[in-house]
C-alpha cells in the first residue's frame, strides 16, 4: 500500500510530540534527524523539509549541517550556523 506524505499530519505529530515531551532537546534532535533522513532519501523536497524543520525550535543545527555535508564544520561556519539558529529562536 502506497501512502502519500501528508504535511499537515506530520506538522501535528511534531507539535504533539514536542508538547508532551519531557526532554525537549531530545525530541528536537529526533525529529531533525528523521526529517533529514526523509529529505535525503527524496521522500520530501527541500521546501517541505524547510517548512517542517521550521516547526521545531532551533537546536542541533550544526550537527544537521555536518550530517548533510559529511564533514565537521569550521569555527567560522559554526558561528554562522549558530547565529542563524539564534535568529529563529535557538
Number of C-alpha atoms within 10 A of each C-alpha: 3 4 5 7 10 8 14 10 9 12 16 12 13 18 13 11 14 19 11 10 13 10 9 15 14 14 18 21 18 13 18 22 17 12 19 21 15 13 17 14 10 10 13 17 12 12 10 14 18 14 12 18 19 13 12 20 16 20 19 20 17 17 19 15 17 14 14 11 10 10 10 13 15 9 9 9 13 17 13 13 17 17 12 14 17 13 9 11 10 14
